[in-house]
Amino acid sequence: MARKQSRTTHVKGDINVKNGDVVAGDKNIKLEDDRNVSSAEISTAKQRGRKAKKSQVIHGNLEVQDGDVVFGDKIIQFLQKTLNVYLFKDLKQLAFFLGVVILVVSGISGGIWYSRQPRVMDGDFNIAVAQFGEYQPDGTIKPSARAEKISNTLFNFMDGEFQASNFGLKVQTSHKNMPLILEDSQAKALAKKVHADIVIYGNIFSQDNQAEFSPRFYVAEKADANELTGQDELASPIDFDILQLNTEDQINNVLRTRAKILFYFTKSLIYFSQNNPDPALQAIQTAISSAENLPKPFAGEEVLYLVAAKIHISRKEFEIANKLLEQALILNPNYARAHLARGNIYYTLANDANFDSELLGKALAEYQLAYQAKDQPEGAYIPIKAHTALGNIYVVMAEKTDDPDLYSKAFENYDAVINEYSQTKDPFLQSYAATAYFGLGGAYEYQGNIEQAIKAYQRAYDLAEDPVFKERIRKQIATAQAS
């Protein structure tokens, strides 16, 4: 059997490839109509009854358009004969070597990238101090030595305070490799990435020897803290002399004080959320004392007194709580949450006094003030809380007087809560919707509409999550069914 001739083309010139690839493989160049072979040679070969030679020598330039130029183990020959490299016997070995090199380089690059990422914290409470920025003449914000000095000093202060504090929790602070943060959305993303409960960031603006630093505090999922850290509160600008940056101990004292306020305020929130009121009260008192040491009150300071009042309310120390709320309202007369807390005090006292009419009237007035107040912090759900509380008071007052107008007002307020939950399905509103349905059930039952009462009670039971409240609802359903 005749041996099939291989097709080989030797190019003695340049190879110009347009819209194609140069591929290393075990194939030779396949030529189409652009080969540099004369038609006379092909014609002569045909006349002789022989096939044209499949190996061609091209003495000019080879131009390939919309195709591939493929060359095979000539690479190995080139490595061996020209570069004296005898590591590879064939292309498989070369491909394997290149693959290993790529893996090693990728691993090293990945390791370097990972080492430059901020650490994911695993404490019970975590604080991230981001890299601060400095305004440039062109208006951009970039890292700078001065900005880093401030951020590093603040980190050292916060870290030292936590390390020295007998907190009873694993608290972590981190600053290394933290990125430059310019806005809350970036702080929120960073908090999620590194599991931070607080992200502290900010920018400085300098002119001559004077600088202005605007600290920002992002607090994850804590509405109370958001009131303290938002625009024009602890985040209001701080002026300082740039020369103070030469010594760490002289970094602006106002900045230290604000960081201290935030530290102890947050510490109080943590203890309070764990139903541990004594250390919570001690921490918030330290925060209040620190705030009083500032040259002047700052917007948002009222929330310190609110949290202190809530702790005293949990301890049933209502007189002290009322005085603290009075201080909060002196600082901010339009503070809705202070009026709401006061209404809760009067309602609790009225309940303990068999629903004393005078105390109910005071509670009603405070809830109405809360609903009408201009300062309703975002995320505080003031209208929902006020509607729920007003519904409860109107039901109690209606049952005492049998006034149909009071029942109508109760239904109106409860419906506002229920409709808001039905439209938004906001998980936070679920417990308030359960309370509203329970109040409706009571109103219907007192009016003798047992069927409507049971339906409302059942909806309350389905929405309620607190086991104690669910058991109370269950007993009320049983009572209504037996009547």
C-alpha positions, 0 to 999 in steps of 0.5 A, a space after each residue: 500500500 502506498 504511503 500517504 504523503 504528508 502535506 508540509 509547507 515551508 515558508 521562507 519569508 514572513 507570515 501575516 495573519 489577519 483575523 486568525 490565530 497562531 496555534 501550536 499543535 501537531 498540524 501543518 499549514 493548510 493552504 487554499 488558493 493563496 499558496 505561492 504555487 504557479 498554475 503551470 506547475 500544477 498543470 504539468 503535474 496533471 499532464 504527467 498523470 501524477 498528483 501535485 506534490 503535497 509539500 510546498 516551499 514558499 519563497 515569498 510572504 504567506 498571507 492568511 486571512 480569516 484562517 488559522 496558522 497551525 504549527 506543530 512540534 517545531 516548537 520542541 525542535 526550536 527549543 532544543 536546537 536554538 535555545 538548548 532547552 531539552 526539558 520537553 520531549 513533546 508538546 504534552 510535556 510543554 503543555 503540562 509545564 505551562 499549566 503548572 506554571 499558570 497554577 503556581 502563578 495563580 496561587 501566588 497572585 491569589 495569596 497576595 490578593 487574599 493577604 490584602 483583604 480586610 479580616 472577617 471578624 468573628 467577635 460577638 460585637 465587631 468594629 471596623 475603622 475604615 481608611 479615611 480620605 482627604 479632599 484633593 484640589 481637584 475635588 476628588 477624595 484620596 487616601 493620605 498620610 494625614 487621613 491615615 494618621 487620624 484613622 489609625 489613632 482612632 482605631 488605637 483608641 477604640 481598640 484600647 478602650 475595648 481591651 481595657 473594658 470588662 465587657 463580658 463579650 468578645 469584641 473585635 476591632 479591625 483597621 488593617 486593609 480596610 478600604 476607603 469608604 465614601 458613603 453609607 452604601 459602601 459602609 453597609 457593604 463593608 459591614 456585611 463583608 467583614 461582619 462589622 456591627 459598626 463601621 467608622 469612616 470619614 474625610 478631611 479637608 485641609 487648608 493651610 494649617 487648619 483641617 476639618 474632619 467629618 467622622 461618619 458612623 454606620 451602625 448595622 441594624 440598630 435604629 437607636 444608634 442610627 439616630 446618634 450617628 446620622 447627619 449633623 449628629 456625632 458626624 458633625 465636622 471637627 476642626 483641628 490644627 494640622 500641626 497636632 498630627 505630629 503627636 498622637 496624644 494631641 489628636 483632636 480631643 473632640 474626636 476622642 470624646 465622640 468616639 468615647 460616646 459612641 463606644 459607651 452608647 453602643 456598649 449600653 445597647 448591647 447589654 440592654 438587648 441582652 436584658 442586662 440593665 445594670 451594666 447597660 445603665 452604667 455604660 449610658 451614664 458614661 456616654 452622657 457624662 462624656 457628652 456633657 464634657 463637649 463644648 456645646 450640645 450636639 444634635 442627636 444628644 437627646 437619644 442618649 437620654 432616651 436610651 437611659 430612660 428606657 433602661 429605667 423604664 425596664 427597671 420600673 423606675 418611672 420617675 427617673 425615666 420621666 426626668 430623663 425624657 424631659 431632658 431629651 425634650 429640652 434638647 429637642 422639643 420635636 423628638 417623637 420618640 421621647 413623647 412615645 416613651 412618655 406615653 408608654 410610662 403613663 399608659 403603664 401607670 394607668 394600667 397599674 391603677 386600674 386604668 386611671 382616667 387622668 393617666 390615660 388622658 396623659 398617655 393619649 396626649 403624649 401619643 398624639 404629640 409623638 404622631 404629630 412631631 416633626 422629628 420622627 427618626 427613620 426606622 423608628 416606625 413612629 406612626 405605626 407605634 402611635 396608631 397601635 398605642 392610640 388604638 389601645 387607649 381608645 378601646 380602654 376608654 370606650 369600654 369604660 364609657 361605652 362611647 361608640 365614637 371611641 370605638 370608631 377611633 380605636 378601629 381607625 387606628 388599628 386598621 391603619 396598622 393592619 393595612 400598612 402591614 398587609 401592603 408592605 409585609 414588613 417583618 417589623 410590623 408583624 408584632 404590631 399587626 398582631 397587637 392591632 388584631 387582638 385589640 380589634 378582637 377585644 372591641 368586637 367582643 365587648 360589643 357582643 360581636 363574638 364571630 368577628 371577635 374570634 376571627 380577629 383573635 385568630 388572625 392575632 394568634 397567627 401573626 404573634 410570635 411571642 409565646 406568652 402573647 400567643 397563650 394569652 390570645 389562645 385563652 381569649 379565643 376559648 373565652 369568646 367561644 364559650 360565651 
